[in-house]
Amino acid sequence: MVTIPVTSITFEEYLIYDDGNGSHYELVDGKLELINPPTIEHFLIAKFIEQLLDREIKRCSSPWLSFRESGVRTGRNKSRLTDLCVVTVEQARELLNASAVFQSSPLLIVEVVSPESVKRDYRHKRSEYAALEVPEYWIVDPLEGKISVLLLEDGFYEETVFTANQQIVSRTFPELAIPTAHFVNAVDQIFTAANLNQGRRD
């Protein structure tokens, strides 16, 4: 993670900021922080979860949408990029012709941990999402083979850690019955489905 040496920038300026090279930034206390491009593993896990939640949303006929790599404002001059978030259709409609940075709390945020994002996902985003009153936050950690589900209770997150074949318990998706291993091993599943596992070495 690199902090870009620019003068202080407001949230409104951040919404229209473009350095011309396609880089992605988070806004942290008025400073731009460059977010490194995710690995293919990271992309595939996020894709797997998005497809899973999309199917569940459709099955339940919920008026919700899931988005990858959208933003969420977490403070006066602070904005984070999420790996995946679930919002209401109305929240999405409000941003139809605007930058995809939600200023109201998503129903659920999912972050996939990478080696360079451990502190950001477990510490900084946890406190910011709690302050924003995001009711449910998942930390999917393929490095440790676990998923932490954090549910907001009286302004603080109550954390439950799921590993191996334990089934995730979600407040937002109470009928979701997927073992943790399916999430953290999503890469293998996707490679198998796409016939890409040939020659893959772990």
C-alpha positions as CSV (number, residue, x, y, z in Angstrom):
1,M,0.0,0.0,0.0
2,V,1.4,3.4,-1.1
3,T,0.2,6.8,0.0
4,I,0.2,9.1,-3.0
5,P,2.1,12.4,-2.3
6,V,-0.8,14.8,-3.1
7,T,-2.2,17.6,-1.0
8,S,-5.3,16.9,1.1
9,I,-8.3,16.0,-1.0
10,T,-12.0,16.2,-0.1
11,F,-14.5,13.4,-0.6
12,E,-16.2,15.4,-3.3
13,E,-12.8,15.8,-5.1
14,Y,-12.1,12.1,-4.7
15,L,-15.3,11.2,-6.5
16,I,-14.0,12.8,-9.7
17,Y,-10.3,12.2,-9.2
18,D,-8.6,10.6,-12.2
19,D,-4.8,10.2,-12.5
20,G,-5.1,9.1,-16.1
21,N,-3.5,5.6,-15.6
22,G,-6.5,3.6,-14.4
23,S,-5.2,3.2,-10.8
24,H,-7.6,2.6,-7.9
25,Y,-7.4,4.5,-4.7
26,E,-9.0,4.6,-1.3
27,L,-9.4,7.9,0.5
28,V,-8.0,7.8,4.1
29,D,-8.3,11.0,6.1
30,G,-8.0,13.2,3.0
31,K,-5.0,11.3,1.5
32,L,-5.1,8.9,-1.5
33,E,-3.9,5.4,-0.9
34,L,-3.1,3.3,-4.0
35,I,-4.6,-0.1,-4.0
36,N,-2.5,-2.7,-5.7
37,P,-4.2,-4.9,-8.4
38,P,-5.6,-8.1,-6.9
39,T,-4.1,-11.5,-7.7
40,I,-6.0,-13.9,-10.0
41,E,-6.8,-16.0,-6.9
42,H,-8.3,-12.9,-5.2
43,F,-10.5,-12.2,-8.3
44,L,-11.7,-15.7,-8.5
45,I,-12.7,-16.0,-4.9
46,A,-14.6,-12.7,-5.1
47,K,-16.3,-13.8,-8.3
48,F,-17.3,-17.1,-6.7
49,I,-18.9,-15.3,-3.7
50,E,-20.6,-12.8,-6.0
51,Q,-22.2,-15.6,-8.1
52,L,-23.2,-17.5,-5.0
53,L,-24.9,-14.4,-3.4
54,D,-26.5,-13.5,-6.7
55,R,-28.1,-16.9,-6.9
56,E,-29.4,-16.6,-3.3
57,I,-30.7,-13.1,-3.9
58,K,-32.6,-14.4,-7.0
59,R,-33.9,-17.5,-5.2
60,C,-35.3,-15.4,-2.4
61,S,-36.6,-12.7,-4.7
62,S,-34.9,-10.1,-2.5
63,P,-34.8,-6.5,-3.8
64,W,-31.0,-6.4,-3.5
65,L,-28.0,-6.2,-5.8
66,S,-24.4,-7.2,-5.3
67,F,-21.4,-5.2,-6.6
68,R,-17.7,-5.9,-6.8
69,E,-15.1,-3.2,-6.3
70,S,-17.7,-0.4,-5.5
71,G,-16.8,2.2,-2.9
72,V,-18.4,3.1,0.4
73,R,-17.9,6.3,2.3
74,T,-16.8,5.6,5.8
75,G,-16.0,9.1,7.0
76,R,-15.9,12.9,6.2
77,N,-12.9,12.5,3.9
78,K,-12.7,8.7,3.9
79,S,-13.8,6.1,1.4
80,R,-13.0,2.5,1.0
81,L,-13.2,0.1,-2.0
82,T,-15.0,-3.1,-1.2
83,D,-14.3,-6.5,-2.8
84,L,-18.0,-7.1,-2.7
85,C,-21.1,-5.4,-1.2
86,V,-24.8,-6.1,-1.2
87,V,-27.1,-3.1,-1.3
88,T,-30.8,-2.5,-1.9
89,V,-32.1,-1.7,-5.4
90,E,-33.0,1.8,-4.1
91,Q,-29.4,2.4,-3.0
92,A,-28.2,1.5,-6.4
93,R,-30.8,3.6,-8.1
94,E,-29.6,6.7,-6.3
95,L,-26.2,6.2,-7.9
96,L,-27.4,5.2,-11.3
97,N,-25.6,8.1,-13.0
98,A,-23.0,8.9,-10.3
99,S,-19.7,7.4,-9.0
100,A,-20.4,4.0,-7.5
101,V,-19.5,5.1,-4.0
102,F,-22.3,4.3,-1.5
103,Q,-22.8,6.9,1.2
104,S,-25.4,4.9,3.1
105,S,-24.6,1.6,4.7
106,P,-24.6,-1.6,2.6
107,L,-26.5,-4.6,3.9
108,L,-23.3,-6.7,3.7
109,I,-19.7,-6.1,2.8
110,V,-17.2,-8.9,1.9
111,E,-13.4,-8.4,1.9
112,V,-11.0,-11.1,0.6
113,V,-7.7,-11.0,2.4
114,S,-4.5,-10.6,0.5
115,P,-1.0,-10.5,2.0
116,E,-0.9,-6.7,1.7
117,S,-4.4,-6.2,3.0
118,V,-4.3,-8.1,6.3
119,K,-4.2,-5.0,8.6
120,R,-6.5,-3.0,6.4
121,D,-9.2,-5.8,6.3
122,Y,-9.0,-7.0,9.9
123,R,-8.4,-3.7,11.7
124,H,-9.1,-0.5,9.8
125,K,-12.1,-1.6,7.7
126,R,-13.6,-3.4,10.7
127,S,-13.7,-0.2,12.8
128,E,-14.8,1.9,9.9
129,Y,-17.6,-0.4,8.8
130,A,-18.8,-0.7,12.4
131,A,-18.9,3.1,12.7
132,L,-20.9,3.2,9.4
133,E,-23.3,0.6,11.0
134,V,-22.8,-2.0,8.3
135,P,-24.9,-4.8,9.8
136,E,-22.7,-7.7,8.5
137,Y,-19.1,-7.9,7.4
138,W,-17.3,-11.0,6.1
139,I,-13.5,-11.3,6.1
140,V,-12.7,-14.2,3.7
141,D,-9.1,-15.2,4.5
142,P,-7.6,-17.8,2.1
143,L,-4.3,-17.3,3.7
144,E,-5.6,-18.8,7.0
145,G,-8.4,-20.9,5.5
146,K,-11.1,-19.2,7.5
147,I,-14.0,-16.8,7.2
148,S,-14.9,-14.3,10.0
149,V,-18.5,-13.2,10.0
150,L,-19.0,-10.0,12.0
151,L,-22.5,-9.0,13.1
152,L,-23.2,-5.6,14.4
153,E,-24.5,-5.5,18.0
154,D,-24.9,-2.3,19.9
155,G,-22.4,-0.5,17.7
156,F,-19.7,-3.2,17.9
157,Y,-19.0,-6.3,15.9
158,E,-19.5,-9.7,17.4
159,E,-17.2,-12.1,15.5
160,T,-17.7,-15.8,14.7
161,V,-14.9,-17.6,12.9
162,F,-15.7,-20.5,10.5
163,T,-13.2,-23.0,9.2
164,A,-13.0,-26.2,7.3
165,N,-16.4,-27.8,6.8
166,Q,-18.3,-25.5,9.2
167,Q,-21.3,-23.9,7.5
168,I,-21.3,-20.1,7.5
169,V,-24.1,-18.5,9.5
170,S,-25.3,-15.3,8.0
171,R,-27.9,-12.9,9.2
172,T,-28.4,-11.4,5.8
173,F,-28.6,-14.7,4.1
174,P,-30.0,-17.1,6.8
175,E,-30.7,-19.9,4.4
176,L,-27.2,-20.0,2.9
177,A,-25.8,-23.4,3.5
178,I,-22.2,-23.4,2.2
179,P,-19.3,-24.9,4.1
180,T,-16.3,-22.5,4.7
181,A,-14.1,-24.8,2.6
182,H,-16.1,-24.0,-0.5
183,F,-15.3,-20.3,-0.1
184,V,-11.6,-20.6,0.6
185,N,-11.1,-23.3,-2.0
186,A,-13.2,-21.4,-4.6
187,V,-10.2,-21.1,-6.9
188,D,-9.9,-24.9,-7.3
189,Q,-13.7,-25.1,-8.0
190,I,-13.6,-22.4,-10.6
191,F,-10.6,-23.9,-12.3
192,T,-12.3,-27.3,-12.4
193,A,-15.5,-25.8,-13.8
194,A,-13.5,-24.0,-16.5
195,N,-11.3,-27.0,-17.2
196,L,-8.2,-25.0,-16.1
197,N,-6.9,-27.3,-13.4
198,Q,-4.7,-29.3,-15.9
199,G,-1.1,-28.6,-15.0
200,R,-2.0,-26.5,-11.9
201,R,0.4,-27.1,-9.0
202,D,-0.3,-26.1,-5.4
